Amino acid sequence: MEFIKDNALLIGLAFGSGIMLLLPSFGKGAGGVPNLGTTEAVTLINRSHALVIDVRDDAEFANGHIVDAKHIPLDQLANRLNELVKYKDKPVLVNCQRGARSAKACDILRKAEFKQVHNLQGGLNAWVEAKLPIVKA
């Protein structure tokens, strides 16, 4: 018992560090949606013919986007779900600039009962950093 009292700070630090290491494995992203890195995203697009949805605003989309990405800004997504109904059972990859807005979009899609929704971790910034191709409008 005295050992615990004398080393409470170190024990707390070790426990906290363990929790922080395990935290990423507990959360899959917004609403249980998996976050995919760029390599996994390319595999999903090429092998499963995933629909790519870009939820950035018009100016960001015009500056460059993933090839064949469907542009639906986040603030319009809930009202335009009828355009995506045929993809409810197919793989969908959602991206934005850094990954935050796409996480919100993934949540909207999951609530609309889309079954295979994925979030591009790091967004288009990660895509460009990985030197993957983009298209400028």
LOBA-874061 format. One record per residue (C-alpha): residue number from 1; x, z, y. Coordinates in pm, whole numbers, padded with zeros to 5 digits. Layout:
<nodes>
+-----+--------+--------+--------+
| pos |     px |     pz |     py |
+-----+--------+--------+--------+
| NUM |      X |      Z |      Y |
...
+-----+--------+--------+--------+
</nodes>
This chain:
<nodes>
+-----+--------+--------+--------+
| pos |     px |     pz |     py |
+-----+--------+--------+--------+
|   1 |  00000 |  00000 |  00000 |
|   2 |  00286 |  00078 |  00236 |
|   3 |  00433 | -00267 |  00168 |
|   4 |  00112 | -00428 |  00293 |
|   5 |  00114 | -00216 |  00611 |
|   6 |  00478 | -00292 |  00685 |
|   7 |  00438 | -00664 |  00625 |
|   8 |  00083 | -00728 |  00747 |
|   9 |  00197 | -00986 |  01002 |
|  10 |  00398 | -01184 |  00745 |
|  11 |  00118 | -01167 |  00489 |
|  12 | -00132 | -01289 |  00752 |
|  13 |  00102 | -01571 |  00851 |
|  14 |  00148 | -01680 |  00489 |
|  15 | -00227 | -01666 |  00427 |
|  16 | -00302 | -01863 |  00746 |
|  17 | -00043 | -02126 |  00658 |
|  18 | -00197 | -02169 |  00315 |
|  19 | -00541 | -02218 |  00467 |
|  20 | -00407 | -02477 |  00713 |
|  21 | -00241 | -02671 |  00431 |
|  22 | -00564 | -02680 |  00231 |
|  23 | -00796 | -02755 |  00524 |
|  24 | -00760 | -03138 |  00515 |
|  25 | -00864 | -03148 |  00151 |
|  26 | -01184 | -02953 |  00225 |
|  27 | -01315 | -03195 |  00486 |
|  28 | -01352 | -03561 |  00416 |
|  29 | -01450 | -03642 |  00773 |
|  30 | -01787 | -03654 |  00940 |
|  31 | -02071 | -03591 |  00700 |
|  32 | -01849 | -03610 |  00392 |
|  33 | -01734 | -03962 |  00477 |
|  34 | -01382 | -04041 |  00354 |
|  35 | -01116 | -04116 |  00613 |
|  36 | -00912 | -04415 |  00502 |
|  37 | -00560 | -04496 |  00614 |
|  38 | -00477 | -04853 |  00707 |
|  39 | -00349 | -04946 |  00360 |
|  40 | -00663 | -04815 |  00192 |
|  41 | -00877 | -04989 |  00454 |
|  42 | -00710 | -05326 |  00391 |
|  43 | -00765 | -05279 |  00017 |
|  44 | -01134 | -05197 |  00077 |
|  45 | -01178 | -05504 |  00297 |
|  46 | -00996 | -05742 |  00063 |
|  47 | -01118 | -05620 | -00275 |
|  48 | -01468 | -05494 | -00194 |
|  49 | -01547 | -05728 |  00097 |
|  50 | -01637 | -05432 |  00317 |
|  51 | -01825 | -05484 |  00640 |
|  52 | -01614 | -05369 |  00934 |
|  53 | -01813 | -05218 |  01220 |
|  54 | -01636 | -05167 |  01552 |
|  55 | -01813 | -04906 |  01764 |
|  56 | -01597 | -04934 |  02077 |
|  57 | -01731 | -05058 |  02410 |
|  58 | -01732 | -05426 |  02510 |
|  59 | -01405 | -05420 |  02707 |
|  60 | -01213 | -05247 |  02427 |
|  61 | -01353 | -05491 |  02170 |
|  62 | -01254 | -05790 |  02385 |
|  63 | -00895 | -05661 |  02408 |
|  64 | -00859 | -05690 |  02031 |
|  65 | -01042 | -05609 |  01711 |
|  66 | -01011 | -05635 |  01334 |
|  67 | -01082 | -05983 |  01198 |
|  68 | -01455 | -06040 |  01127 |
|  69 | -01552 | -05698 |  01267 |
|  70 | -01916 | -05661 |  01370 |
|  71 | -01936 | -05515 |  01720 |
|  72 | -02200 | -05249 |  01772 |
|  73 | -02110 | -04992 |  02042 |
|  74 | -02170 | -04633 |  01936 |
|  75 | -02444 | -04575 |  02194 |
|  76 | -02639 | -04872 |  02050 |
|  77 | -02582 | -04803 |  01679 |
|  78 | -02894 | -04595 |  01612 |
|  79 | -03115 | -04862 |  01771 |
|  80 | -02946 | -05150 |  01586 |
|  81 | -02949 | -05012 |  01232 |
|  82 | -03202 | -05280 |  01132 |
|  83 | -02917 | -05537 |  01164 |
|  84 | -02724 | -05350 |  00895 |
|  85 | -02997 | -05281 |  00637 |
|  86 | -02862 | -05541 |  00394 |
|  87 | -02532 | -05346 |  00382 |
|  88 | -02683 | -05009 |  00279 |
|  89 | -02540 | -05030 | -00073 |
|  90 | -02219 | -05213 |  00020 |
|  91 | -01887 | -05076 |  00150 |
|  92 | -01877 | -05024 |  00526 |
|  93 | -01562 | -04945 |  00725 |
|  94 | -01621 | -04805 |  01073 |
|  95 | -01355 | -04806 |  01343 |
|  96 | -01308 | -04721 |  01709 |
|  97 | -00993 | -04677 |  01917 |
|  98 | -00866 | -04345 |  01775 |
|  99 | -01119 | -04237 |  01512 |
| 100 | -01343 | -03990 |  01696 |
| 101 | -01633 | -04221 |  01787 |
| 102 | -01624 | -04385 |  01446 |
| 103 | -01665 | -04041 |  01285 |
| 104 | -01986 | -03997 |  01485 |
| 105 | -02096 | -04347 |  01382 |
| 106 | -02029 | -04263 |  01017 |
| 107 | -02254 | -03961 |  01053 |
| 108 | -02533 | -04182 |  01192 |
| 109 | -02491 | -04429 |  00904 |
| 110 | -02492 | -04155 |  00639 |
| 111 | -02812 | -04010 |  00786 |
| 112 | -02960 | -04362 |  00764 |
| 113 | -02878 | -04352 |  00389 |
| 114 | -02583 | -04590 |  00382 |
| 115 | -02408 | -04516 |  00054 |
| 116 | -02046 | -04636 |  00095 |
| 117 | -01938 | -04546 |  00449 |
| 118 | -01569 | -04506 |  00535 |
| 119 | -01394 | -04409 |  00858 |
| 120 | -01069 | -04578 |  00964 |
| 121 | -00838 | -04282 |  01025 |
| 122 | -00659 | -04323 |  01357 |
| 123 | -00883 | -04614 |  01454 |
| 124 | -00752 | -04940 |  01592 |
| 125 | -00445 | -04760 |  01726 |
| 126 | -00336 | -04690 |  01366 |
| 127 | -00423 | -05048 |  01269 |
| 128 | -00202 | -05193 |  01545 |
| 129 |  00074 | -04942 |  01474 |
| 130 |  00076 | -05063 |  01111 |
| 131 |  00126 | -05416 |  01251 |
| 132 | -00195 | -05545 |  01097 |
| 133 | -00363 | -05850 |  01252 |
| 134 | -00618 | -05829 |  01532 |
| 135 | -00826 | -06094 |  01703 |
| 136 | -00866 | -06112 |  02081 |
| 137 | -01196 | -06240 |  02214 |
+-----+--------+--------+--------+
</nodes>
